Structures are given as C-alpha cells and as structure tokens.
C-alpha cells in the first residue's frame, strides 16, 4: 500500500511538469537589444539638461569611447571639469554640432578619426586614432555623434536620377 501511495504521489508531482518540460525544446527568438529593451543608455541633451537622448548599444559604446578620448577637445566640459577645447586653434567642433558635422559623410568622419586632421587638410591638433581605436570603436563614436547631433541628424536620401533624364 505504501509503495502504491508513493507512486501516486510521485506521479502527481511529475505530471504537472511534463508540459513545462516539453516547452523546453523551443528556442527563444533572437532579439536585437535596442528593439527589445528600448534605450540601452541615456545621454543628457547638451543643449537642454532637462532632456535625455536615448542611445542604442552602438551609440552607448561610442559614448564610452568619446568620454575616454574625444571629450577633451570636442566638448565644453568633461566629467572631470572644463575641457581643453578653448585652448585649441582652430577650436574643434563640438561633437553635437549638427550644423558642422551632419553634412559630413560617415566615411569622411571615419577617415579623419583614423588618419588625423592633417591627413585631410584639417587641424594638426586632431591626432590619428587608427592605431588606438578599432574600426568598430570608430564607427561607434560616429553613431554617438549622430545620436546627439543638434539639429538632429537625418540620413541622406537616395539620390535620384539627374534632372531631365528619363
């Protein structure tokens, strides 16, 4: 009698688990973290401290690199205090200066970060970071720049055929 009672109790405990265990065969769908969870990180709007800019994963990684290497010349202030920007000649553009940087292509920005300013006829004060940063880190910094740009960055549209052609 005791054996039957033990078997019955065991079955009562195991039976509810069978549907759960059968569901384990399904694989979870692959989800992009930026889409699944919204913003990965936030950056205060440089023009309005009451606002926050939502950053995806790539922009957040660019933010990390920016605050290590770029903040000293491309921001008015750093987490440690004032930047060195006012001591530069010519003064480096702010990373959120959309009026200056939105017109530049990602490839151009990648080249100036990789090769330095003098390689592209710009300020010699801009050092080459091609051996310091990986290509992915440089793309991340550009993504961060695009995310915080004021006015907001808009990707260029696809060019149409030249006017007057069929």
C-alpha positions as CSV (number, residue, x, y, z in Angstrom):
1,X,0.0,0.0,0.0
2,X,2.8,2.3,0.9
3,X,4.5,1.6,-2.5
4,X,1.3,2.5,-4.4
5,X,0.9,5.6,-2.4
6,X,4.5,6.7,-3.1
7,X,4.0,6.0,-6.8
8,X,0.8,8.0,-6.8
9,X,2.4,11.0,-5.1
10,X,5.4,10.8,-7.4
11,X,3.1,10.9,-10.5
12,X,1.1,13.8,-9.1
13,X,4.3,15.7,-8.7
14,X,5.8,14.8,-12.1
15,X,2.7,15.1,-14.3
16,X,2.3,18.9,-14.0
17,X,6.0,19.3,-15.0
18,X,5.6,17.4,-18.3
19,X,4.0,20.3,-20.3
20,X,6.7,22.7,-19.0
21,X,9.5,20.3,-19.9
22,X,8.1,19.8,-23.4
23,X,8.2,23.5,-24.0
24,X,12.0,23.5,-23.4
25,X,12.5,22.2,-26.9
26,X,11.6,25.5,-28.3
27,X,14.4,28.0,-29.0
28,X,13.9,31.6,-27.9
29,X,13.9,34.0,-30.8
30,X,17.0,36.1,-31.4
31,X,16.2,39.7,-30.3
32,X,18.0,42.9,-31.1
33,X,18.7,44.5,-27.6
34,X,18.0,48.0,-29.0
35,X,14.5,46.9,-30.1
36,X,13.7,44.6,-27.3
37,X,14.5,46.8,-24.4
38,X,14.3,50.3,-25.7
39,X,17.3,52.5,-24.9
40,X,20.4,50.9,-23.9
41,X,21.7,54.0,-22.2
42,X,21.0,57.8,-21.9
43,X,23.0,60.9,-22.6
44,X,21.9,64.3,-21.3
45,X,21.0,66.7,-24.1
46,X,23.9,69.1,-24.3
47,X,21.6,72.0,-25.2
48,X,18.9,71.3,-22.6
49,X,19.9,69.4,-19.4
50,X,16.2,68.6,-18.7
51,X,16.1,66.3,-21.7
52,X,17.7,62.9,-22.3
53,X,18.9,61.4,-25.6
54,X,18.2,57.6,-25.8
55,X,21.2,55.6,-27.0
56,X,21.2,52.2,-28.6
57,X,24.0,49.7,-27.9
58,X,26.3,51.1,-30.6
59,X,25.8,54.7,-29.6
60,X,26.4,53.8,-26.0
61,X,29.7,52.1,-26.9
62,X,30.6,55.3,-28.8
63,X,29.7,57.4,-25.8
64,X,32.2,55.3,-23.7
65,X,35.0,55.9,-26.3
66,X,34.1,59.5,-26.6
67,X,34.4,60.1,-22.9
68,X,37.8,58.5,-22.8
69,X,39.4,60.0,-25.9
70,X,37.4,62.8,-27.5
71,X,35.7,64.8,-24.7
72,X,38.9,66.8,-24.0
73,X,38.6,68.7,-27.3
74,X,35.1,68.1,-28.6
75,X,33.0,69.2,-25.5
76,X,33.0,72.3,-23.4
77,X,33.1,70.3,-20.2
78,X,34.3,66.9,-19.1
79,X,33.2,64.8,-16.1
80,X,36.5,66.0,-14.5
81,X,35.8,69.7,-15.2
82,X,36.5,72.1,-18.1
83,X,37.8,70.7,-21.4
84,X,40.8,71.9,-23.3
85,X,38.7,73.0,-26.2
86,X,39.1,76.7,-25.6
87,X,42.9,76.4,-25.8
88,X,42.9,74.9,-29.3
89,X,43.5,76.8,-32.5
90,X,41.4,76.3,-34.5
91,X,38.7,75.4,-32.0
92,X,37.5,71.9,-32.5
93,X,33.8,71.4,-33.3
94,X,31.5,70.2,-30.5
95,X,30.5,66.6,-31.1
96,X,26.8,67.6,-31.1
97,X,27.3,70.4,-33.6
98,X,24.9,69.1,-36.3
99,X,25.4,72.2,-38.4
100,X,29.0,71.3,-39.0
101,X,29.0,67.5,-38.7
102,X,25.7,66.5,-40.2
103,X,26.9,67.4,-43.7
104,X,29.9,65.2,-43.4
105,X,29.6,61.5,-44.5
106,X,30.3,58.7,-42.2
107,X,33.3,57.7,-44.4
108,X,34.8,61.2,-44.0
109,X,34.4,61.2,-40.3
110,X,35.9,57.7,-40.2
111,X,38.9,58.9,-42.2
112,X,39.5,62.0,-40.0
113,X,39.3,59.9,-36.8
114,X,41.5,57.2,-38.3
115,X,44.1,59.3,-40.1
116,X,44.0,62.6,-38.1
117,X,43.3,66.1,-39.2
118,X,46.5,66.8,-41.1
119,X,45.9,63.9,-43.4
120,X,42.7,65.6,-44.7
121,X,43.9,69.2,-44.7
122,X,42.3,69.9,-41.3
123,X,43.8,70.9,-37.9
124,X,47.1,69.1,-37.0
125,X,45.7,69.1,-33.4
126,X,43.4,66.2,-34.4
127,X,45.6,63.1,-33.8
128,X,45.2,59.9,-35.8
129,X,43.4,57.3,-33.7
130,X,43.6,54.5,-36.3
131,X,46.1,52.5,-34.2
132,X,44.5,53.3,-30.9
133,X,40.9,52.6,-31.7
134,X,39.4,49.6,-33.7
135,X,37.3,50.2,-36.8
136,X,34.2,49.2,-34.7
137,X,35.0,51.7,-32.0
138,X,35.4,54.5,-34.6
139,X,32.0,53.6,-36.1
140,X,30.5,53.6,-32.6
141,X,31.9,57.1,-32.0
142,X,30.3,58.3,-35.3
143,X,27.0,56.7,-34.2
144,X,27.2,58.5,-30.9
145,X,27.9,61.8,-32.7
146,X,24.8,61.2,-35.0
147,X,22.6,60.4,-31.9
148,X,23.4,63.6,-30.0
149,X,23.6,66.0,-33.1
150,X,21.7,69.3,-32.9
151,X,19.9,69.8,-35.2
152,X,19.1,66.1,-35.3
153,X,21.0,64.1,-37.9
154,X,19.0,62.7,-40.8
155,X,20.5,60.1,-43.1
156,X,20.8,61.4,-46.7
157,X,18.2,60.1,-49.0
158,X,18.9,58.0,-52.0
159,X,19.9,60.3,-54.9
160,X,17.5,60.2,-57.8
161,X,18.4,60.3,-61.5
162,X,19.9,63.6,-62.8
163,X,17.3,66.2,-63.7
164,X,16.0,66.0,-67.2
165,X,16.8,62.3,-67.7
166,X,14.2,59.6,-68.3
